[in-house]
Amino acid sequence: MVYQRLSKENVKKETIGICQAILPGGKQELPDVIDTVHRLGKMRLNDNRPREIIFQLSCRTYRDGVWKAAKNLFEGAPSSLHRGSVPLWPVIEAAREEGKIAYYMGA
């Protein structure tokens, strides 16, 4: 069976854009430093979930900078950032108040 590519996405371009937003100090260098970008696993037929993306940087200092910036993304003010980006936050809080286990696994 041959899988056809369903979308004409440019995963490398999207990854560079996200990394530039996370690490604004390296906007000029990141397109040259990000070496390979690809999705993991096989394309699934009846599944609309996106596959994970993995990328490799050619410079360790930029890799460490992106990693640190991504980890610290929500540490400064997590409640305000999470509540502003998640429209379902009131539903999650209500479920937690009822004693249910509720969390958000979003993109």
N, C-alpha and C positions, 0 to 999 in steps of 0.2 A: 504494500500500500504506500502510495506517495503522498506526503503531506505538502500542501500548498501553503505558502506564507500568506497568512490572512491579513496582515497589516503591513504597510510600508513605513515602519517605524525606524528611526535612527537612534538606537539605544546609546551609542557613544555620545551623540550630541545632547541627549537628555541627561545623561550622567554628568557630562561636563557642566551643563547648566545648573544642576543640583549642587555639584561640588563648588562651583563659583559662588552660589548663594550661601553655602555653609562657610566657606573660607574666602571672604572677599579680598584678602591680601594677595591672593595668588591668581587673580582673574586672568592676567596675561599669560602666565606660565602653564596653567592647568591644561589647556588643550594639547600642549606638547608633552606634558608629564604623564597624562593618562594614556597608557599604552594599549591595553586590550580590554574590550568590554563585550560581554556576551551573556545571554540568558542560559540558565541551567536547565538541564533535563530535556526531554522530548516534548514536542508540542502535543497537547492532548486534544482530542477531537471535540467532545461535548462538554468542555470545561472552559468557562469564561474567566477563570482566575488567572492573573498574570503570573508568569514564571519568575523566579528570583533572578536578579542581575548580579553578576560578579565582575569586578574590574581590577586591573592591575596598574599600579603606578610605577614609573621607572625611577623615581627619586624617593628615597626613604624619608627625607624631611617633609616632603609634601604629603606622603602617606600618613605620617604621624600627625601632621597638622590637620588633615581631613578627619582622621580618626578621632582626635581630641575634640575638634569642633563639633563633630556629630554627637559625641557622647555628652558634651556640655550644652547641647542645643536647648534642652528644656530645663536645665538645672537652675538658671537664674530666677525664673518666675514660672514654675511649671503649672500652677493652677490657672494663671491668666492665659498662658499660651494654649494649654489643653482646652480650656473652656471656650476660647475664641475660635479654635479650629475645629471643634467637634460639635456639630449641631445637636447631637444626641446626648450631650452631657447631662441635661436635666433628667432624662430617662435613666441614665446610669446612676446618678445620685439617688433617685427615688428607689431604684432597685436595691441599692446598698443600704438605704435606711430601713427597708423591709427585711434586711438580713440576708439577702440573696448575694451570691457572688456575681459581680458585674464588672466588666472591663471592656475597653475599646481596643480592637486590633485593626487599626486602619492604616491607610497609606499616607 
